[in-house]
């Protein structure tokens, strides 16, 4: 399937998916800030857990969920997750 990109599943936020002591494990959004921005750039409550294309787990706020679904990176909640 050349030229197609798999869309990762998303799940309602569940701390069990995340490394103890990580931003995600505290129930906050780990997606905003993972690329070097400060953790304080998003202190919003996580609503989704998902894996990136490398298999790393992240948590996301409602805004991150919307952004990632629109970009086709993850499925909307309830669409296979």
MOZIZI-V542989 format. One record per residue. N is the residue number from 1. RES is the residue in one small letter. OMEGA is omega in radians with two decimals (999 if undefined). NEAR is the number of other C-alpha atoms within 12 Angstrom. Layout:
BEGIN
n=N res=RES omega=OMEGA near=NEAR
n=N res=RES omega=OMEGA near=NEAR
END
This chain:
BEGIN
n=1 res=x omega=-3.14 near=5
n=2 res=x omega=3.08 near=5
n=3 res=x omega=3.10 near=5
n=4 res=x omega=3.13 near=8
n=5 res=x omega=3.13 near=12
n=6 res=x omega=3.05 near=17
n=7 res=x omega=-3.11 near=22
n=8 res=x omega=3.09 near=29
n=9 res=x omega=3.03 near=28
n=10 res=x omega=-3.09 near=33
n=11 res=x omega=2.99 near=28
n=12 res=x omega=-3.07 near=27
n=13 res=x omega=3.10 near=31
n=14 res=x omega=-3.10 near=24
n=15 res=x omega=-3.11 near=28
n=16 res=x omega=3.13 near=20
n=17 res=x omega=-2.93 near=24
n=18 res=x omega=3.12 near=28
n=19 res=x omega=3.05 near=18
n=20 res=x omega=3.13 near=12
n=21 res=x omega=3.13 near=13
n=22 res=x omega=3.07 near=21
n=23 res=x omega=-3.13 near=29
n=24 res=x omega=-3.12 near=37
n=25 res=x omega=3.10 near=25
n=26 res=x omega=3.13 near=25
n=27 res=x omega=3.11 near=31
n=28 res=x omega=3.13 near=33
n=29 res=x omega=3.09 near=37
n=30 res=x omega=-3.11 near=45
n=31 res=x omega=3.09 near=40
n=32 res=x omega=3.14 near=30
n=33 res=x omega=-3.10 near=23
n=34 res=x omega=-3.05 near=22
n=35 res=x omega=3.07 near=10
n=36 res=x omega=3.04 near=11
n=37 res=x omega=-3.11 near=12
n=38 res=x omega=3.11 near=15
n=39 res=x omega=-3.13 near=20
n=40 res=x omega=3.13 near=16
n=41 res=x omega=3.05 near=17
n=42 res=x omega=3.09 near=25
n=43 res=x omega=-3.11 near=23
n=44 res=x omega=3.13 near=25
n=45 res=x omega=3.11 near=26
n=46 res=x omega=3.09 near=32
n=47 res=x omega=-3.06 near=29
n=48 res=x omega=2.98 near=41
n=49 res=x omega=-3.12 near=41
n=50 res=x omega=3.06 near=41
n=51 res=x omega=3.06 near=28
n=52 res=x omega=-3.08 near=24
n=53 res=x omega=3.11 near=16
n=54 res=x omega=3.12 near=11
n=55 res=x omega=3.11 near=13
n=56 res=x omega=3.13 near=18
n=57 res=x omega=3.06 near=31
n=58 res=x omega=2.97 near=44
n=59 res=x omega=-3.13 near=45
n=60 res=x omega=3.04 near=44
n=61 res=x omega=3.14 near=30
n=62 res=x omega=3.13 near=27
n=63 res=x omega=3.11 near=22
n=64 res=x omega=3.11 near=31
n=65 res=x omega=3.13 near=35
n=66 res=x omega=-3.14 near=20
n=67 res=x omega=-3.06 near=18
n=68 res=x omega=3.09 near=30
n=69 res=x omega=3.14 near=23
n=70 res=x omega=3.13 near=14
n=71 res=x omega=3.12 near=16
n=72 res=x omega=-3.12 near=20
n=73 res=x omega=3.07 near=24
n=74 res=x omega=3.08 near=33
n=75 res=x omega=3.05 near=28
n=76 res=x omega=3.09 near=28
n=77 res=x omega=-3.14 near=23
n=78 res=x omega=3.13 near=12
n=79 res=x omega=3.12 near=14
n=80 res=x omega=-3.11 near=13
n=81 res=x omega=999 near=18
END
